[in-house]
Amino acid sequence: MADSRSESIPTVYELFEDIIHRNFEKSNVSLSTPSNIDRLSVSCEPAYFNVETDEQSPYEEVAANVSNKDDRDMPCLTLRSWIISLLFTCLLSFVNQFFWYRTSPLFVGVLVAQLLSHLLGKIMAKVLPCRTFKVWRWSFCLNPGPFTIKEHCIITAMASAAGGTAYAIDVITIQRLFYKRSINYGIGILFVITSQTLGYGMAGIMRRFLVWPAAMIWPANLVSCALFRTLHSGNDDNIQEENNNSRWIMSRFRFFFLAFLCQFLWYWFPGYIFPILSLFSWICVIKPDNLLLSQLTGVSGLGLGSLELDWNAWVWFLGSPIIVPFWAQINIMIGFVVLAWIMTPAAYYTNLWGAKALPMVSTRVFTADGYYYDVKSVLNSQNRVNETAYKTYGEMRMTVIFAFSYGASFAAIAAVIVHTVLFNDIHAKLMPYYSEAPEWWYTILFVFAFVVAALVYHFGELMPWYFLFLAVASAFLFLLPTGIVLVVTNQGIGLNVITEFIAGVAIPGDPLANVTFKTYGYITQAQALTLISDLKLGHYMKIPPRAMFITQLVGTIIAGIINYATADYLMTTIPNICTERNLRWTCPNANTF
């Protein structure tokens, strides 16, 4: 079940296997060029020099969206890009963390920053004076000329790294609100920052496998590249040439604007005017009192035959279908149909594991007779499991679909390792002009974050510090296999389930240690892939790797502080937050966590 490109997929794996045997290094494709461009200073009147070449990437998707030319003197890490980057880092980290506790969380994506930063950059290029000043050994120019595509890419990368919510915040929420244990403000901030930056050290090791090879495509980055080139099409000779030779009479920018306008106008209907359009079960309307129809076709059931006319509902879990390769979408669809529409109702209606006593679809845990499980009733004063109370109260039960999803997560982890075992382009030739971020940068960052994390474990009484070795080793073990799947299919495989299992075996009866172990085991791998993804974006856009490393690290640290401060403010000021008594602030993610 694949499209016409499926025959070329083994070539990717063969190339990757060959890369491993040859120990791929950038020197294999390097050119003899000067390396003084990687600087923080810019000139107000840069002398542009374009690298002209007709060579293209062997992959059609990359060749269509990524320019094979580079302007080596184009301003990149400028004062203007720093100001806009920090602005959106602060805004996105605050807004997303603020609404994270809401019953219906609102998430402002990096696309907002990508679009608005282009507007701000253009305004600053027109308004700011061309004035140069020096700070120690660096010189800065308020207005180095037109807002460039490389500045835009740097801004987007920082917003991408810092615009979400820190995973560790859920652990702090659980500890403070559910287990009634406070955490020192400094330890809390260090906990958030180290959990977010520990994976960056691993990213430096994996660059040779997941960034430099041409076969590592990263489909999501191609969309960003296409948008960058569309917004800056007036300065892109490749796009101008494509427009002249194309049968289309509409430019890329005009098409983007019309699509954006249509999307904006349509969203008012499912979002505000007719919310029923977002998720509509027309079968339930025929007979609303029928329990069987409600379970099989309802929005809160299996959703058979339901209609979704809201783009946000389509892309919330699996991402945009425009990005995911078609053959991967077919595999996802088959897996969903088998698990959700065949296995789940079969297990439920045959009363497997006493399933009929519970709802058909839910992520909560229950008692055997269908009531919500009160976890606090089986914990002692040290928040550890009381075996006697647990036997008296009864075992936890979960719905069949939740149990099957956990089983699928374990199967995916096993499959990704087997998949990896069984199974240089023009951009790599242009990038050696820029100095790489040396390995010792990543090594020092990793060692420092690891030591601080161990101290946080010890003094914060979150978990015995020596289990940090096991958590980080788990993340490192799965980083390469899950990375290979992500760069080809655009589908990430998280370690949240397997790390819960490892922690349950290694640290039994300690729920707080379990979620802490899960945080470092899962988010270390996830953050490493985030940085690697942005390094690949910089690779495509010809951004100096050192500039990409610095901006991502700074953005992540600032965002971590803002995430913690925002969460602390909400937990202090909002009464009954994360409980059923406050229906607007039920914290669905923390409860599931």
ChimeraX attribute file (.defattr): number of C-alpha atoms within 10 A of each C-alpha:
attribute: neighborCount
match mode: 1-to-1
recipient: residues
	/A:1	11
	/A:2	13
	/A:3	11
	/A:4	9
	/A:5	10
	/A:6	12
	/A:7	9
	/A:8	10
	/A:9	12
	/A:10	11
	/A:11	13
	/A:12	18
	/A:13	20
	/A:14	14
	/A:15	16
	/A:16	22
	/A:17	17
	/A:18	12
	/A:19	15
	/A:20	12
	/A:21	9
	/A:22	9
	/A:23	10
	/A:24	18
	/A:25	14
	/A:26	17
	/A:27	10
	/A:28	10
	/A:29	17
	/A:30	14
	/A:31	14
	/A:32	7
	/A:33	10
	/A:34	10
	/A:35	12
	/A:36	9
	/A:37	16
	/A:38	19
	/A:39	18
	/A:40	15
	/A:41	20
	/A:42	24
	/A:43	20
	/A:44	17
	/A:45	11
	/A:46	12
	/A:47	10
	/A:48	12
	/A:49	11
	/A:50	11
	/A:51	11
	/A:52	10
	/A:53	10
	/A:54	7
	/A:55	12
	/A:56	17
	/A:57	19
	/A:58	13
	/A:59	13
	/A:60	9
	/A:61	13
	/A:62	22
	/A:63	15
	/A:64	14
	/A:65	20
	/A:66	23
	/A:67	22
	/A:68	23
	/A:69	21
	/A:70	20
	/A:71	14
	/A:72	21
	/A:73	15
	/A:74	24
	/A:75	26
	/A:76	30
	/A:77	25
	/A:78	22
	/A:79	19
	/A:80	22
	/A:81	24
	/A:82	16
	/A:83	13
	/A:84	24
	/A:85	25
	/A:86	19
	/A:87	15
	/A:88	25
	/A:89	28
	/A:90	20
	/A:91	17
	/A:92	26
	/A:93	28
	/A:94	24
	/A:95	19
	/A:96	21
	/A:97	26
	/A:98	19
	/A:99	19
	/A:100	23
	/A:101	24
	/A:102	19
	/A:103	16
	/A:104	13
	/A:105	17
	/A:106	14
	/A:107	16
	/A:108	16
	/A:109	14
	/A:110	21
	/A:111	14
	/A:112	13
	/A:113	26
	/A:114	21
	/A:115	15
	/A:116	13
	/A:117	22
	/A:118	23
	/A:119	14
	/A:120	14
	/A:121	21
	/A:122	15
	/A:123	13
	/A:124	18
	/A:125	19
	/A:126	14
	/A:127	10
	/A:128	14
	/A:129	13
	/A:130	15
	/A:131	12
	/A:132	15
	/A:133	10
	/A:134	10
	/A:135	7
	/A:136	6
	/A:137	7
	/A:138	11
	/A:139	16
	/A:140	20
	/A:141	21
	/A:142	19
	/A:143	23
	/A:144	26
	/A:145	21
	/A:146	16
	/A:147	24
	/A:148	20
	/A:149	23
	/A:150	22
	/A:151	24
	/A:152	24
	/A:153	26
	/A:154	28
	/A:155	33
	/A:156	29
	/A:157	27
	/A:158	30
	/A:159	32
	/A:160	24
	/A:161	25
	/A:162	31
	/A:163	30
	/A:164	24
	/A:165	25
	/A:166	25
	/A:167	20
	/A:168	25
	/A:169	22
	/A:170	23
	/A:171	23
	/A:172	26
	/A:173	22
	/A:174	19
	/A:175	19
	/A:176	15
	/A:177	15
	/A:178	16
	/A:179	18
	/A:180	11
	/A:181	13
	/A:182	13
	/A:183	16
	/A:184	10
	/A:185	12
	/A:186	11
	/A:187	17
	/A:188	22
	/A:189	22
	/A:190	21
	/A:191	28
	/A:192	25
	/A:193	24
	/A:194	26
	/A:195	26
	/A:196	29
	/A:197	25
	/A:198	26
	/A:199	32
	/A:200	27
	/A:201	25
	/A:202	25
	/A:203	29
	/A:204	23
	/A:205	15
	/A:206	18
	/A:207	19
	/A:208	16
	/A:209	21
	/A:210	25
	/A:211	25
	/A:212	23
	/A:213	22
	/A:214	21
	/A:215	25
	/A:216	21
	/A:217	26
	/A:218	27
	/A:219	20
	/A:220	21
	/A:221	22
	/A:222	21
	/A:223	16
	/A:224	19
	/A:225	21
	/A:226	18
	/A:227	19
	/A:228	23
	/A:229	22
	/A:230	20
	/A:231	20
	/A:232	17
	/A:233	18
	/A:234	11
	/A:235	14
	/A:236	15
	/A:237	12
	/A:238	15
	/A:239	19
	/A:240	15
	/A:241	10
	/A:242	12
	/A:243	15
	/A:244	12
	/A:245	9
	/A:246	11
	/A:247	8
	/A:248	10
	/A:249	8
	/A:250	11
	/A:251	17
	/A:252	18
	/A:253	16
	/A:254	12
	/A:255	12
	/A:256	15
	/A:257	13
	/A:258	11
	/A:259	11
	/A:260	12
	/A:261	11
	/A:262	11
	/A:263	13
	/A:264	11
	/A:265	9
	/A:266	14
	/A:267	18
	/A:268	13
	/A:269	16
	/A:270	18
	/A:271	14
	/A:272	11
	/A:273	10
	/A:274	11
	/A:275	15
	/A:276	16
	/A:277	16
	/A:278	19
	/A:279	18
	/A:280	19
	/A:281	22
	/A:282	14
	/A:283	17
	/A:284	22
	/A:285	13
	/A:286	10
	/A:287	11
	/A:288	13
	/A:289	10
	/A:290	11
	/A:291	12
	/A:292	11
	/A:293	20
	/A:294	21
	/A:295	19
	/A:296	20
	/A:297	20
	/A:298	23
	/A:299	18
	/A:300	15
	/A:301	16
	/A:302	20
	/A:303	21
	/A:304	18
	/A:305	15
	/A:306	16
	/A:307	15
	/A:308	17
	/A:309	17
	/A:310	20
	/A:311	14
	/A:312	15
	/A:313	13
	/A:314	14
	/A:315	12
	/A:316	9
	/A:317	8
	/A:318	15
	/A:319	15
	/A:320	14
	/A:321	12
	/A:322	11
	/A:323	17
	/A:324	18
	/A:325	17
	/A:326	18
	/A:327	15
	/A:328	17
	/A:329	18
	/A:330	14
	/A:331	12
	/A:332	13
	/A:333	11
	/A:334	11
	/A:335	13
	/A:336	14
	/A:337	13
	/A:338	11
	/A:339	17
	/A:340	20
	/A:341	16
	/A:342	11
	/A:343	15
	/A:344	23
	/A:345	18
	/A:346	14
	/A:347	17
	/A:348	20
	/A:349	12
	/A:350	11
	/A:351	14
	/A:352	12
	/A:353	14
	/A:354	17
	/A:355	21
	/A:356	17
	/A:357	17
	/A:358	22
	/A:359	19
	/A:360	22
	/A:361	17
	/A:362	15
	/A:363	16
	/A:364	14
	/A:365	20
	/A:366	22
	/A:367	17
	/A:368	19
	/A:369	12
	/A:370	17
	/A:371	12
	/A:372	14
	/A:373	19
	/A:374	13
	/A:375	17
	/A:376	13
	/A:377	12
	/A:378	19
	/A:379	20
	/A:380	12
	/A:381	9
	/A:382	10
	/A:383	20
	/A:384	16
	/A:385	19
	/A:386	16
	/A:387	13
	/A:388	10
	/A:389	13
	/A:390	15
	/A:391	10
	/A:392	10
	/A:393	16
	/A:394	14
	/A:395	12
	/A:396	14
	/A:397	22
	/A:398	23
	/A:399	24
	/A:400	28
	/A:401	24
	/A:402	18
	/A:403	14
	/A:404	16
	/A:405	15
	/A:406	14
	/A:407	12
	/A:408	15
	/A:409	18
	/A:410	15
	/A:411	11
	/A:412	16
	/A:413	18
	/A:414	11
	/A:415	13
	/A:416	18
	/A:417	16
	/A:418	12
	/A:419	14
	/A:420	16
	/A:421	11
	/A:422	9
	/A:423	15
	/A:424	15
	/A:425	17
	/A:426	20
	/A:427	24
	/A:428	23
	/A:429	15
	/A:430	21
	/A:431	25
	/A:432	21
	/A:433	20
	/A:434	21
	/A:435	17
	/A:436	16
	/A:437	16
	/A:438	11
	/A:439	12
	/A:440	11
	/A:441	13
	/A:442	20
	/A:443	17
	/A:444	12
	/A:445	18
	/A:446	20
	/A:447	13
	/A:448	15
	/A:449	23
	/A:450	21
	/A:451	14
	/A:452	17
	/A:453	23
	/A:454	20
	/A:455	16
	/A:456	21
	/A:457	22
	/A:458	14
	/A:459	14
	/A:460	18
	/A:461	13
	/A:462	21
	/A:463	22
	/A:464	15
	/A:465	17
	/A:466	11
	/A:467	17
	/A:468	20
	/A:469	13
	/A:470	17
	/A:471	21
	/A:472	21
	/A:473	14
	/A:474	20
	/A:475	23
	/A:476	19
	/A:477	12
	/A:478	18
	/A:479	23
	/A:480	20
	/A:481	19
	/A:482	24
	/A:483	27
	/A:484	25
	/A:485	18
	/A:486	21
	/A:487	22
	/A:488	20
	/A:489	20
	/A:490	22
	/A:491	21
	/A:492	15
	/A:493	18
	/A:494	20
	/A:495	26
	/A:496	18
	/A:497	17
	/A:498	18
	/A:499	24
	/A:500	21
	/A:501	16
	/A:502	18
	/A:503	23
	/A:504	18
	/A:505	11
	/A:506	14
	/A:507	17
	/A:508	14
	/A:509	17
	/A:510	18
	/A:511	22
	/A:512	20
	/A:513	24
	/A:514	23
	/A:515	25
	/A:516	25
	/A:517	29
	/A:518	27
	/A:519	26
	/A:520	29
	/A:521	30
	/A:522	26
	/A:523	24
	/A:524	30
	/A:525	29
	/A:526	23
	/A:527	22
	/A:528	25
	/A:529	25
	/A:530	19
	/A:531	27
	/A:532	25
	/A:533	24
	/A:534	25
	/A:535	27
	/A:536	25
	/A:537	25
	/A:538	24
	/A:539	19
	/A:540	25
	/A:541	24
	/A:542	26
	/A:543	27
	/A:544	26
	/A:545	21
	/A:546	18
	/A:547	20
	/A:548	24
	/A:549	23
	/A:550	13
	/A:551	21
	/A:552	26
	/A:553	19
	/A:554	15
	/A:555	24
	/A:556	27
	/A:557	20
	/A:558	16
	/A:559	31
	/A:560	32
	/A:561	20
	/A:562	24
	/A:563	30
	/A:564	26
	/A:565	16
	/A:566	18
	/A:567	21
	/A:568	17
	/A:569	11
	/A:570	17
	/A:571	16
	/A:572	11
	/A:573	9
	/A:574	11
	/A:575	12
	/A:576	15
	/A:577	20
	/A:578	25
	/A:579	16
	/A:580	11
	/A:581	11
	/A:582	15
	/A:583	13
	/A:584	15
	/A:585	22
	/A:586	20
	/A:587	24
	/A:588	17
	/A:589	14
	/A:590	18
	/A:591	15
	/A:592	10
	/A:593	14
